[in-house]
Amino acid sequence: DLLPRLLRRWGVPAAPWQPAVAQLSPLLDWTDAVHLAQALSSGDAAATDPIELRPLHTAAQAALHRLGSEMRADFADALLARESSEPLATPLPLADALAPYRLHHAQRQRAMASRVGALRQQLREQLAGSGQPRLRQLAGFDAVFERALAAHASRALAELTARLFGARAERHQQQDALRWRRLLWRDLQDALQAELALRLLPLQGLIEALEHPATE
């Protein structure tokens, strides 16, 4: 819930609650429906020889922890953090001052998308190869929802980015024209942390399925 809390702190009104189906149905098209039907049918397939899931679960947990730690460490660019803590000699145009922050943010977003996506695909393959129909079905569901919700997630994160480098940056600069960058750096770190937490949620669900596979 890091992202909702951050948005509330930044003054973004919360979206009205809707049932899960009402939230998802506008985001799925007919091809998604076909893929969901295929995933449902995979749960009826006969089980193959099941593999031991405990080692997979342990390795997946370690991989998730390692990924999260490395990503969080990568967020904190030492040079940019130090520059942000130092007051400007003279005020700069906002667009010029924001350039290195935009670059840092975009680079970390791409790294998150790539590395989290790769681990998510690896976890799906492990579920699909587990020999258990329900886990194979879950892998199919996750693949469909990842494709279907990608554009929606991108729009939501783009809105967060626009607010970070728009109203938030302008507010900080107006409050202190020489020392505002330290506040923006804090906001940037908060935004990256919230985005990472959001991106890791599906992986945590897949790992939980390895720990507690559904029984027939």
C-alpha positions as CSV (number, residue, x, y, z in Angstrom):
1,D,0.0,0.0,0.0
2,L,3.0,2.3,-0.4
3,L,1.7,3.9,-3.6
4,P,-1.8,4.7,-2.3
5,R,-0.3,6.3,0.8
6,L,2.2,8.3,-1.2
7,L,-0.6,9.6,-3.5
8,R,-2.7,10.6,-0.6
9,R,0.2,12.4,1.0
10,W,0.7,14.2,-2.3
11,G,-2.9,15.3,-2.4
12,V,-4.1,12.9,-5.1
13,P,-7.8,12.0,-4.4
14,A,-8.4,8.3,-3.9
15,A,-10.4,6.5,-6.7
16,P,-13.8,5.3,-5.6
17,W,-13.9,1.6,-4.7
18,Q,-15.2,-0.9,-7.2
19,P,-15.7,-4.6,-7.1
20,A,-12.8,-6.5,-8.6
21,V,-14.7,-7.6,-11.7
22,A,-15.9,-4.0,-12.3
23,Q,-12.3,-2.9,-12.1
24,L,-10.9,-5.5,-14.5
25,S,-13.6,-5.9,-17.1
26,P,-12.9,-2.6,-18.9
27,L,-9.2,-3.5,-19.2
28,L,-9.7,-6.9,-20.9
29,D,-10.5,-7.4,-24.6
30,W,-11.6,-10.4,-26.5
31,T,-8.1,-11.8,-26.9
32,D,-7.6,-11.6,-23.2
33,A,-10.9,-13.5,-22.7
34,V,-9.6,-16.3,-25.1
35,H,-6.3,-16.5,-23.1
36,L,-8.2,-16.7,-19.8
37,A,-10.4,-19.5,-21.2
38,Q,-7.2,-21.4,-22.2
39,A,-5.7,-20.8,-18.7
40,L,-8.9,-22.1,-17.1
41,S,-8.8,-25.3,-19.3
42,S,-5.2,-25.9,-18.3
43,G,-6.4,-26.4,-14.7
44,D,-8.4,-29.4,-15.8
45,A,-5.4,-31.2,-17.4
46,A,-4.1,-34.3,-15.8
47,A,-1.3,-33.8,-13.3
48,T,2.2,-34.9,-14.3
49,D,4.8,-36.1,-11.8
50,P,4.9,-33.3,-9.3
51,I,8.3,-31.9,-8.3
52,E,9.4,-30.9,-4.8
53,L,8.3,-27.3,-4.4
54,R,10.1,-26.4,-1.2
55,P,13.5,-25.8,-2.9
56,L,11.8,-23.8,-5.6
57,H,10.0,-21.7,-3.0
58,T,13.2,-21.1,-1.0
59,A,15.2,-20.1,-4.2
60,A,12.4,-17.8,-5.4
61,Q,12.2,-16.0,-2.0
62,A,16.0,-15.5,-2.1
63,A,15.8,-14.2,-5.7
64,L,13.0,-11.7,-4.7
65,H,14.9,-10.5,-1.7
66,R,18.0,-10.0,-3.8
67,L,16.2,-8.2,-6.5
68,G,14.5,-5.8,-4.1
69,S,17.7,-5.1,-2.3
70,E,19.7,-4.4,-5.4
71,M,17.0,-2.2,-6.9
72,R,16.7,-0.1,-3.7
73,A,20.4,0.3,-3.6
74,D,20.4,1.4,-7.2
75,F,17.8,4.1,-6.5
76,A,20.3,6.0,-4.3
77,D,22.7,7.6,-6.8
78,A,25.5,8.9,-4.5
79,L,26.5,11.8,-6.8
80,L,23.0,13.1,-7.5
81,A,22.1,12.7,-3.8
82,R,25.0,14.8,-2.8
83,E,24.3,17.5,-5.3
84,S,20.7,17.5,-4.2
85,S,21.7,18.2,-0.6
86,E,23.8,21.3,-1.7
87,P,22.1,24.7,-2.2
88,L,22.3,26.2,-5.7
89,A,24.5,29.2,-6.1
90,T,21.8,30.9,-8.1
91,P,18.3,29.8,-9.1
92,L,18.0,27.7,-12.2
93,P,15.1,27.3,-14.7
94,L,13.0,24.4,-13.4
95,A,13.3,22.4,-16.7
96,D,17.1,22.6,-16.6
97,A,17.3,21.6,-12.9
98,L,15.0,18.7,-13.4
99,A,16.9,17.1,-16.3
100,P,19.2,14.9,-14.2
101,Y,16.3,13.8,-12.0
102,R,14.2,12.8,-15.0
103,L,17.1,10.8,-16.4
104,H,17.7,9.0,-13.1
105,H,14.0,8.2,-12.7
106,A,13.6,6.9,-16.3
107,Q,16.7,4.7,-16.0
108,R,15.5,3.2,-12.7
109,Q,12.0,2.6,-14.1
110,R,13.4,0.7,-17.1
111,A,15.7,-1.3,-14.9
112,M,12.7,-2.2,-12.6
113,A,10.5,-3.2,-15.5
114,S,13.2,-5.4,-17.1
115,R,14.4,-7.2,-14.0
116,V,11.0,-7.6,-12.3
117,G,9.5,-8.9,-15.6
118,A,12.3,-11.4,-16.0
119,L,11.9,-12.8,-12.5
120,R,8.1,-12.9,-13.0
121,Q,8.5,-14.9,-16.2
122,Q,10.9,-17.3,-14.4
123,L,8.4,-17.9,-11.6
124,R,5.6,-18.6,-14.1
125,E,7.8,-21.2,-15.8
126,Q,8.4,-22.8,-12.5
127,L,4.7,-22.9,-11.7
128,A,3.9,-24.3,-15.1
129,G,6.5,-27.0,-14.7
130,S,5.5,-28.0,-11.2
131,G,3.4,-30.9,-12.4
132,Q,0.4,-29.4,-10.5
133,P,-2.6,-28.3,-12.7
134,R,-3.7,-25.5,-10.4
135,L,-0.2,-24.0,-10.4
136,R,-0.1,-24.3,-14.2
137,Q,-3.4,-22.5,-14.3
138,L,-2.2,-19.7,-12.1
139,A,0.8,-19.2,-14.4
140,G,-1.5,-18.8,-17.3
141,F,-3.7,-16.3,-15.4
142,D,-0.7,-14.3,-14.4
143,A,0.6,-14.1,-18.0
144,V,-2.8,-12.8,-19.2
145,F,-3.2,-10.2,-16.5
146,E,0.4,-9.0,-17.0
147,R,-0.3,-8.3,-20.7
148,A,-3.8,-6.9,-20.1
149,L,-2.9,-4.6,-17.2
150,A,0.5,-3.3,-18.6
151,A,-1.0,-0.3,-20.4
152,H,-3.1,0.6,-17.4
153,A,-0.2,0.4,-15.0
154,S,2.0,2.5,-17.4
155,R,-0.7,5.2,-17.4
156,A,-0.9,5.2,-13.6
157,L,2.8,5.4,-13.2
158,A,3.1,8.1,-15.9
159,E,0.6,10.2,-13.9
160,L,2.7,9.8,-10.8
161,T,5.8,10.8,-12.8
162,A,4.0,13.9,-14.1
163,R,3.0,14.9,-10.6
164,L,6.5,14.4,-9.3
165,F,8.1,16.6,-11.9
166,G,5.2,19.0,-12.2
167,A,3.3,20.3,-9.2
168,R,5.6,18.8,-6.6
169,A,8.8,20.2,-8.1
170,E,7.2,23.6,-8.7
171,R,6.0,23.7,-5.1
172,H,9.4,22.9,-3.7
173,Q,11.1,25.5,-5.9
174,Q,8.6,28.2,-4.9
175,Q,9.2,27.4,-1.2
176,D,13.0,27.7,-1.5
177,A,14.6,28.6,-4.8
178,L,18.1,27.5,-3.7
179,R,17.5,24.4,-1.5
180,W,14.4,22.8,-3.1
181,R,16.3,19.9,-4.7
182,R,16.8,18.0,-1.5
183,L,13.0,17.8,-1.2
184,L,12.6,16.7,-4.7
185,W,15.2,14.0,-4.2
186,R,13.3,12.7,-1.2
187,D,10.1,12.6,-3.3
188,L,11.9,10.8,-6.1
189,Q,13.1,8.2,-3.7
190,D,9.6,7.7,-2.3
191,A,8.2,7.4,-5.8
192,L,10.7,4.8,-6.8
193,Q,10.1,2.8,-3.6
194,A,6.4,2.9,-4.1
195,E,6.7,1.8,-7.7
196,L,9.0,-1.1,-6.8
197,A,6.5,-2.3,-4.1
198,L,3.7,-2.2,-6.7
199,R,5.7,-4.1,-9.3
200,L,6.7,-6.8,-6.7
201,L,3.2,-7.6,-5.6
202,P,2.5,-10.2,-8.4
203,L,5.8,-11.9,-7.7
204,Q,5.0,-12.2,-4.1
205,G,1.7,-13.9,-5.0
206,L,3.4,-16.4,-7.3
207,I,5.9,-17.2,-4.6
208,E,3.1,-17.7,-2.0
209,A,1.5,-20.2,-4.4
210,L,4.7,-22.2,-4.4
211,E,4.6,-22.3,-0.6
212,H,0.9,-23.1,-0.4
213,P,-0.2,-24.9,-3.7
214,A,-3.9,-25.4,-4.1
215,T,-5.1,-28.9,-3.4
216,E,-7.4,-30.7,-5.8
